[in-house]
Amino acid sequence: MASFVITMKDGTIRRFPHKGRPGGSYTKTIKYEGAMAIITDEYYNRTAIPVSDIKEIVETPNSY
């Protein structure tokens, strides 16, 4: 189960904390497609952020 903190080049911080979902081990994922970083949440909603706008991505796995 993962959480993501994305720091943008303009200093904005975008947080994508793990929330879980009933019925299984659903979690957030990130993948890179071309010039985009795509975060998919526990309900399969997607957020696409241009990689050129990102300064840093920190992934924190949750351990149980």
Rosetta blueprint (number, residue, H / E / L):
1 M L
2 A E
3 S E
4 F E
5 V E
6 I E
7 T E
8 M E
9 K L
10 D L
11 G L
12 T L
13 I E
14 R E
15 R E
16 F E
17 P L
18 H L
19 K L
20 G L
21 R L
22 P L
23 G L
24 G L
25 S L
26 Y L
27 T L
28 K L
29 T E
30 I E
31 K E
32 Y E
33 E E
34 G L
35 A L
36 M E
37 A E
38 I E
39 I E
40 T E
41 D L
42 E L
43 Y L
44 Y L
45 N L
46 R E
47 T E
48 A E
49 I E
50 P E
51 V H
52 S H
53 D H
54 I E
55 K E
56 E E
57 I E
58 V E
59 E E
60 T E
61 P E
62 N L
63 S L
64 Y L
